[in-house]
Amino acid sequence: MKSRSGTRCGRWALAPAVLAALMLAVPVAAQPGAEDPEIVWREGEVAPPPAWSTARMVRIDMPIYSEVMVGVDVDSVTVGGKDGVVRYVAVVQGRGGAGSAYYQGVHCKSFQGRTYARYRFDRDPPGWENVDEAWQDLKDMKSRYARAIAQAGACENFVPAASTVQARRAYARNPKWSGAVFEGSAAPQTVRP
């Protein structure tokens, strides 16, 4: 008899815990994820490419077999207000020393990336050239470096950094870009738009 009532009490004692777990699980399941095709967002106004420098450039980890080295200028990183787009200047350099700089954006919630402009070192004088690509899924992009940049500081679990300060702090945790790693870049270089 005691065991029966004890069992009943045990069942009723678990009921609130099970109910609470179900209530918490429903909102999580209803949240859109990166795979949700219903994510609709609109990009805000895009500022022109910022000045950038190698003085506070950080290295982005790439696979060992990668033929490029990638850096992000910490001071160029910004987080958009309502659109949540994290924008930055990235330098991509081949092992032979040839490089390019790109002004890009990442939308963490949809895990998409976009290139706005490319810095042309070969122009006289060197300067930015509009590229204005469409948004692309970072999983599908041919260049793995955009995904690596997103995961190195812009996005955490499809959520953008809460502010520009937080995004810059996240990127600053990466190893510094040293001239020994990126050939031809031993002296800091500053480039104005």
HELIX and SHEET records of a PDB file:
HELIX    1   1 LYS A    2  ALA A   30  1                                  29    
HELIX    2   2 VAL A   74  SER A   76  5                                   3    
HELIX    3   3 TYR A  145  ILE A  149  1                                   5    
HELIX    4   4 ALA A  150  ALA A  154  3                                   5    
HELIX    5   5 THR A  164  ALA A  172  1                                   9    
SHEET    1   A 2 TRP A  52  SER A  53  0                                        
SHEET    2   A 2 THR A 190  VAL A 191 -1                                        
SHEET    1   B 4 MET A  57  ILE A  60  0                                        
SHEET    2   B 4 VAL A  68  ASP A  73 -1                                        
SHEET    3   B 4 VAL A  85  GLY A  94 -1                                        
SHEET    4   B 4 THR A  78  VAL A  79 -1                                        
SHEET    1   C 6 MET A  57  ILE A  60  0                                        
SHEET    2   C 6 VAL A  68  ASP A  73 -1                                        
SHEET    3   C 6 VAL A  85  GLY A  94 -1                                        
SHEET    4   C 6 GLY A  99  HIS A 107 -1                                        
SHEET    5   C 6 GLN A 112  ARG A 120 -1                                        
SHEET    6   C 6 GLY A 127  ASN A 130 -1                                        
SHEET    1   D 6 MET A  57  ILE A  60  0                                        
SHEET    2   D 6 VAL A  68  ASP A  73 -1                                        
SHEET    3   D 6 VAL A  85  GLY A  94 -1                                        
SHEET    4   D 6 GLY A  99  HIS A 107 -1                                        
SHEET    5   D 6 GLN A 112  ARG A 120 -1                                        
SHEET    6   D 6 GLN A 136  ASP A 137 -1                                        
SHEET    1   E 2 CYS A 155  GLU A 156  0                                        
SHEET    2   E 2 VAL A 159  PRO A 160 -1                                        
END                                                                             
